[in-house]
Amino acid sequence: MSPASKGQQTREHILKQGLQLFNDKGYHGTGLKEILDAAGIPKGSFYHYFESKEHFAVEIINHYRAIEFDRWESYLADHQGDRLSQIRDILEIIIAEYEVQTAKIGCLIANLSGELANSSPYFRKAIQASTEQVLQCIEEDMVISQQQGTVRTDIPPRELALLFWDTWQGAMLRMKVSRSTAPLKNTVTLLLDNLFLSPEGSDTRRDT
Amino acid sequence: MSPASKGQQTREHILKQGLQLFNDKGYHGTGLKEILDAAGIPKGSFYHYFESKEHFAVEIINHYRAIEFDRWESYLADHQGDRLSQIRDILEIIIAEYEVQTAKIGCLIANLSGELANSSPYFRKAIQASTEQVLQCIEEDMVISQQQGTVRTDIPPRELALLFWDTWQGAMLRMKVSRSTAPLKNTVTLLLDNLFLSPEGSDTRRDT
């Protein structure tokens, strides 16, 4: 293994430990020492990879958004069907994963938004930029689904994307608190199998 | 002023300072000393009113839910109109208040859910109970609105309540991050002025 790829592995290992700790105890509740202990690295190694704890948190947000983006893209490339069916299928996989994790994690953006939005403009900008990127993808999915005739066209795609995102975030918070993926399943059923459907496409509506 | 009411005032003063600090820095990010300094009280006084910092946080959640409940009840008692119009009017007042606060606060439940849900079962239960109480009120509002013919009846009132709550929580997080009340306004317009309306009542639909 080249030093570069080993460095990359170590970096990702630290990011993974940080994600878990921030999800469990919040950003402020996680001390640098806990991150070092969990990752099994000395302080100097941490600062070799990350400028500060603040930068580290933003790196985690960006790292996990990039992973999720790659995953969606490769899924969409590999699977047939109209866009709406593809989205429903990916969301079912994601929900099944949360089942295994006993629904403890939730969305990093939702978890950190409440805690960190007032902490610094640096955090706010990072969370906002990350959210905007996801929103643009959902909006594009809605445009495609409207063109494919599955999603209603009387509501602009941006509005549909915002509604889906906000509802999903709220459902993620309830999932985390209730330790159940039921809120996520309800969101998919109510929005993607019902409210979002175009009147013409409503014969494909699943029973709720 | 009687000692009892003075005690009550002090208690509420400490709760208010705690709310502000938790919203700004998160639960874990707020030390007991900061609470004492902000409230201008000695440690003994804090423990006279609250068993622990954990209990204090749950007291804040319950206290502010009680205040919000009283406010909604007195508003509903004092104002005419069908329930859906009343809800829209109250939400407009709430949104206007967030404008003044530069949208920094957000929903305490949303802010703390992400940070604290994994911290202890005690927190989870308190947040869950609080959420359930609010949900039951919204559900009742939906039942009344369906009876009054303003809200669609093809979706059960519980589903409508969950959708509204989840979307509102997600919108509150975006408000906090974007420092704008636009997400809240969009939610009201899209749900209460559009998606929730019964087909018969849709002539009262506002332009979006």
Interface residues (C-beta under 8 A of the other chain):
Chain A: N23 D24 K25 G26 Y27 H28 G29 T30 K104 G106 A110 N111 L112 S113 G114 E115 L116 A117 N118 S119 R124 I127 Q128 T131 I155 E159 L162 L163 W165 D166 T167 W168 Q169 G170 A171 L173 R174 K176 V177 S178 R179 P183 N186 T187 L190 L191 N194 L195 T208
Chain B: N23 D24 K25 G26 Y27 H28 G29 T30 K104 G106 A110 N111 L112 S113 G114 E115 L116 A117 N118 S119 R124 I127 Q128 T131 I155 E159 L162 L163 W165 D166 T167 W168 Q169 G170 A171 L173 R174 K176 V177 S178 R179 P183 N186 T187 L190 L191 N194 L195 T208
